[in-house]
Each structure stands twice: as structure tokens, then as C-alpha cells.
Amino acid sequence: MLRTALRNLLAHKARLSMTALAVLLGVAFVAGTLVFGDSVTQAFRNASTKNLDGVAVSVQAEYVSTDGYAFADSGEPAETELTTELADRVRKLDGVSAVHPVVNGNATLAAKDGSPYNAQYSWQNLAVNWVPNSESRTGGSDSGKASQDSRYPLAEGRGPAAENEIALDSSTADGAGYEVGDTVRFATDGPTLTKKLVGIVKTDDPRVTAGGTLALFDTATAQKLFLHEGQFHELTVSSTPGTDNEALTAAVAEALPADSATATSGARLADEQAKQIADSTKALTQTLLVFAGIALFVGIFLIANTFTMLIAQRSREIALMRAVGASRRQVVRSVLVEAGLLGLVASAVGFALGIGIAAALRPLLNSSGAGLPSGPLVISGATVAWSLVVGVVVTVLAAWLPSRRASQIAPIEALNSVDLAPPVRAMRLRNILGGVVTGLGVLIMLYLSTLKRVEESELMVAMAGSALTLTGMIMLAPLLSRPLVNLMGRLTTRFFGIGGKLAQENALRNPRRTAATAAALMIGLTLITGLSVAGHSTEIAVKEEAVKGMTADYKVTMERGMDPALGDRIAGVDGVEHAAPMASASIEASGRFAMMTGADPEKLGEVLDLEFSSGSLADVGPGRIAVSESFAEEAGLAEGDTVTTVVGTGEHTAKLTVVGVYGDTRLVSNAIATMDDVLPHTYDGTLDSVLVKGDGGALEADLREALGNSPLLKVRSPEQLTKDEAGSIGAMLNMVYGLLAMSLIIAVLGVVNTLAMSVFERTREIGLLRAIGLDRKGVRQMVRLESVVISLFGAVLGIGTGIFLAWCGGGMTESSLATYETVLPWVRLGLFLLAALATGVLAALWPARRASRLNTLQSLAAD
């Protein structure tokens, strides 16, 4: 039986090639994802390790946040107890070779041409102090290296040593177009500053190699910008050779002030960073694996269809084997061995292709701002094993049912036919089960569409409901194929005559096979349609909410907030008629957390047209607030209610009276109060934004100039606001389309494979058609139309199911997006149908050509 399996595999190389290609593509996606995940994790880990090279102990202020910044609620830089005196005390400990006092901050640059550089990712724009080795080491230093900072080797020039000097890393300098001697413009928290570029350094900091920037200042300047004189955010301690770093960590900890700083060993810090890196890359890897799973799931239909047809074509051979003594188990085993060998070969080739996919993923994602560090590809034994196991298991699993079906055919029955229709009883059971599964999925989705608030548990229920609905539709596809294919057949018959009628009959000859072929296309189009409808509807809702009620011409914001004094400066710009500064602070009412916007009600009314269901904006005053409709419903508030709440991050308690309820808009928060009731309790004492209404002229350039043309500044019109709000949704959909393209490619292969084998099965029939007058063109047309009918059948089911799932899921989105309503993207849906039509035409090219070139006499003699 093993020899039989090998012979069958080699005898049907052409027929199995596309099945192998489906396995190959699915495995390539899985292997590529696993290799990519391991490679990115290792690249981050290597960069972190290299960045921590030589760090025996890290001393950090207790309240410094994880991103390296420390600001008090007042907006003033925080104070720390990591002082110059403490650094000197640690430097004198036994085993310490050097102490680097570190000041961390953030500086966003303007490129040499004046445009903001990497401003959209300002949190990645790092700023640190330059510490010459002569200042950090306990002993003498080589004179040639005394002016160097061992953490940041110089590539050109020198380190900054005065208040008017700055250094940049090489990638930042190249990207922004700066050279040593140029004047660099930058901003830390608002006003634009300028300094002379005196040096360019190299760095392995993963935050920089992953797409961030690095600016270096002398220590005094860094302290002035980000902290206080003589204070630091961190002390990095290097040890002498042979020192026990754990013991040194304990000694450093004893030298620190109690409850104000912590000492962590370099090894532990590296382990913590490695864990954080693994966690941060896990989500991306899991997302990619989901799409790889979808591709493999689609491939199952192609594989199962192929083996079903191959077994049907070999039914006489199987019958003879049964007649001469082969058992049912041996027949099953022969088919599964054949499938296993096919899966093994395809998986091996797919793994090699997956390495190429992994290599291409990193630059592809980086081009969209992912910021992944460079590094070698990591190919682990586990990845190799999983790739091969997945490919083989999927192939064997897909071939199991066809093999069981073949083994259950009686020898005399198999000798009578090469194309057996599925038993009526089996089809009836499948239809009943499919109806139950589909009904259950539909009921779940309809229930979810009625929810007004969505918890995390409901998201899992939604996924289960979608899976049940899709699975049920796959099971019902043979039943649905007859009415839908008949409908399409009427069109093909009307426009193409006898060729269209033959295509219709051929598609209906074996409903199970037609359904299995169309199901692969249906799955891909269900997912793409569902995401397109949901994405399109969300995009429209977000655009509407982004500027809902906005009568202003511009919204002015600045990364890290705006100084309140800038609101008056904006109001004084020529051409500005109204300017409404806004700030925000947190509140809690009736157990519901929310944000409250502070503004001058009169000024706000000039730039914003809010729809009040009760009360008005004019009623807002000291101690009197208006709340949004969604927050009023969640917290059970109405006009006239009084709530006692904690305002801001401190412990300020205020008694606030609700004087109005307004429609939700993204331009203001869940509640509106006076500026005096909010600004003193904001996190950093800054404004969020200023809404500006002009006299009709262009004001962007004047506003930028009035605010020092800071790289952190954003001056956006309503059109730019809607574009920014919806831009991420479009980018996400494009990425999803690219990931789902793999499943559609496999679906196309399924149509090609089915048609090719169908042509082989109908060789004698095609010969008879040729003999009674059907020419080559007619044969080609018949096969093409059959392909188009199958493809359109899958497309109609997929698009219809996708629209239903998106409509039901849309009800869940309404809880967080008040203006959401399901809007069908008719142009995209039309393109999907055209794509299905094109799929049918392209998939039929080779089978149709092969069918038309069959020799009539040889076809009549075929058995």
C-alpha cells in the first residue's frame, strides 16, 4: 500500500501541484510569521542588551514613569533625590568603576528644510545628557577617551559642552538633513529652541534604531530643560572586573535615600526588558498567525476537493484493490500516506518561502511607521517543526474524509461509476446540521445587535457567533448552490446560449464539489466584506464625530500640551475673530469615570455649535456643568442633578450641578465646565487645544509664526481633522486586505484545480460534444462560464454573509461611537463582484485551453 501511495503521488503530479501550492502558501505564512516574531524579539533583545552593555546597576527615581519622563501636576519638572552628591557617593563604593548620571527627556526636531521631523511619533524622540568619561569614572581615564561618552561613540565632531550646543545620532542627522556646524531647531514642550550641531554619535538604543530620534545636550542644559540643577532621573553604574554585580546592587541600594530610588541589577533589568519585548511583539505575531490560520482553513477545502476528485477518478482502481483483498483500513491508509507525503514536500518548500516572507515583513511594516529594529533572521528548531507539522496535519486532515468515503464504496458500485453523486441521506443530514448551526449563529449575532453597551465577554461571543454563522453557511452551500446557480445559469443561457446552459448543468452535477470550490472564495470574501463594511461605516462615523458641531476654521494643538498664555497669543493674531482655549481634567460621577472640558462658555459658543437636548451652553458657569448624552445615560444624570466628584489627579472634591445635556462630539469631552473649574486640576497645567475662527482668510502660517513655528505644533482645518481621524482606519483595512489576499489566492487555485480535474473526468463527454458539432471555442466558453458561475456563487454567499455579520457587529460599535450606522461601500462591493468575475475567467484559462485541445477520437475512446 505504501508503494501504491508513492505511485499515485507520482502519477498525478500535475493534478496535485496546485493542492501542494495551497499547502505551501499556508505553511509559508505560518513559518514566515514565526520566524518574523522570533527575529523581531531577538533584535529588540540584542539591541537592549547592547544598550545595557557595561551597566551593572541601574538606579532610578521611584516616581519616574516607564517612558522616562517625570512631571509634577503643576507642569513644573519634578524633583528627584538622585543628586550630584549621591552620584559621587555611589562612585566611591568598592567595585564601582564609573557612574553615568542620566537626564531623560524628549525633544522633537524640525528638519533642515523647516518641516517637523518624526513629530507624529514624538514619544520616540529621545533627549539625554552627554557625560564625558572623565566625569563618570572613579579613576584616571585615557586622555584620548576622556572627552568621550562611552554610551554614545562619536562618529563625527565632538560632544556638546555648552548651553548652545547639541549632538544628534547619525540616523537622525541624516534623516533631518543636518551636518556638523548647522543650526538645529527643536522643541521640548512648546517654544522652539535653536542650538549648534557640534557632534554626531552612534547608538544601539532600540528606541532609536526602531525609528526614534536622539538629541544630546551637556548635563547642565539637560537638567535645565527636563529637571532641576544637580538632579538626575537615573544613575547607571559600571563595575570593575571580577565584581559580584548582585552584591554591588545591594551595596548601592544601601547608599540610596529610603523610599525615593531603587537599585536594579543590569542582569535583572535586561530580563525585564526581554519580557516586555516578548509581550509587545506577541500581539503582532498572534495577529499574523490568525491570518495564516485563515489561509490554511481555506486550503483545507482545496485539498479535500482535490482528493475527493482524485479518489472518484481512481474508483475503479480502488474497487479492484478491494476485490483482490485490500481492506478498508488499507485504502484509508494509502490515501493518508499519499496526503502526508504531499504535505511534507509542500511544507518543506513552504518553510523556505516563509523565510523570504519573514525577511520582507520587517521593511514592509517599517514603511508604515512600525519602527522595528534590524537584525538577523532567527530560525529555531521549534519553528521548523511547527511548520512541517502544521502542513502535514492540515493535508492529512483534509484528505481523511475523502479517504473514508472511498473506503466505504462497495467494489461493484465503484466499478460502475467514476463520478458518484453524494448519498441523499448524507446530504440531508448535512443540510439539517447546517441549518441548526447557521440558525444558532444568526440568533447570537441578532442578540448582539441589540446591545447598547459591550463588555469584553460579548466580543468573544461575537467571534463565536460569526464563526458559527460562517461554518453553517459552508455546510448549507450545496443546498444553496442549486437555486443560486440556476439563477446565474439563466443569465449565462440567455447571453451565451448552449454554452451557458452546459456550464449551468456542469456546476450542478455535483453540488458538494461546487460548494466546496466556492466555499474557499466565500470565506475570503466574507472576511473582506465584513471588514470593509465595518471599516467604511466606522470611517464615516469617525469623520462625522471629528468635526461634529465645529464652526471654527482651525484646531490648534501641541504635543505635550500648550501653555495657557498661548491662548491669548492666538487671540491676538491678525484675522482671528474668536479663539476658545480648552483644557481637560478627569472626574467620576455615579461610579463612572469621565473627562471634563474646561472653557469659556461664551467663547466656546462662537466656535462650536453643540446640540442641547436640555439646558444650554450659556447656563454653564462656576460649579455648573453640562454633560454629554452618552455620559448622562451611563451615569444616570439629568438637568438639575447635583454630583459630588473628585476633579483631576489630586484630591480636590467639587459639588457640580448639571445644567444641560448635549449631543456627543469628539471636540469636547464628556462634560463641559468653566476654565477656572478645570485648569487648576489638569495633569500638567496646560491647555489641550484652541479652537480658532477667522475672518475668512488663511491663518495657518500666521498661527504657526505666532507660536514660534514649533515642531510640536499642529494647526488643522476640519478637512485635515477628518483625514487624520479616519486615516488609521484606511491603513488598517489596507493591511487586512493584504493579509487576506493569501486566502483569495488559494481560493483561485481551488477553482483552477476543480476545473482541471472536472475536464479530465469529462473527457469522453467533451469528445461527444465535439462530435455532435460543438467547436473548440464553444468548449472553451463552456468551461469559462462554469468557472464564472462557481466564482460568482462563492462571491454572492461571501458578500451576503459579510454584510450580515458587519450589520450585527455594528450594533456593538454604536456603544463607543454614537454616530455609527451601517453604510454599505457600494463601490467596493461592486469591485469584489468584478474581482470574483475576473477570478472565474482567469482560473479557467488553462482548463479551458486544455479542454478545447482534446482530440475528439481519443476523447470518445477514453474510459
Buried (B, 14 or more C-beta within 10 A) or exposed (E): BEEBBBEBBEEBEEBBBBBBBBBBBBBBBBBBBBBBBBBBBBBBBBBBBBBBEBBBBBBBBEEBEEEBBBBEBEBEBBBBBBBBEBBEBBBEBEBBBBBBBBBBBBBBBBBBEEEBBBBEBBBBBBBBBBBBBBBBBBEEBEEEBEBBBBBBEBBBBBBBBEEEBBBBBBBBBEBBEBEBEBEBBBBBBBEBBEBBBBBBBEBBBBBBBBBBBBBBBBBBBBBBBBBBEBBBBBBBBBBBEEBEBEEBBEBBBEBBEEEEBBBBBBBBBBEEBBEEBBEEBEEBBEBBBEBBBBBBBBBBBBBBBBBBBBBBBBBBEBBBBBEEEBEBEBBBBBBBBBBBBBBBBBBBBBBBBBBBBBBEBBEBBBEEEBBBBBBEBBBEEEBBEBBBEBBBBBBBBBBBEBBBBBBEBEBEEBBEEBBBEBEEEEBEEBBEEBBEBBEBBBEBBBBBBEBEEBEEEBEEBBEBBBEBBBBBBBBBBBBBBEEBBEBBBEBBBEEBEBBBBBBBEBBBBBBBBBBBBBBBBBBBBBBBBBBBBBBBBBBBBBBBBBBBBBBBBBBBBBBBBBBBEBBEBBBEBEBBBBBBBBBBBBBBBEEBEBBBBBBBBEBBBBBBEBEBEBBBBEBBBEBBBBBBBBBBBBBEBEBEBEBEBBBBEEEEEBEBBBBBBBBBBBBBBBBBBBBEBBBBBBBBBBBBBBBBBBEEEEBBEBBBEBBBBBBBBBBBBBEBBBBBBBEEBEEEBEBBBEBBBBBBBBBBBBBBBBBBBBBBBBBBBBBEBBEEEBEBEBBBBBBBBBBBBBBBBBBBBBBBBBBBBBBBBBBBBBBEBBBBBBBBBEEBBEEBBEBBBEBBBBBBBBBBBBBBEBEEEEBBEBE
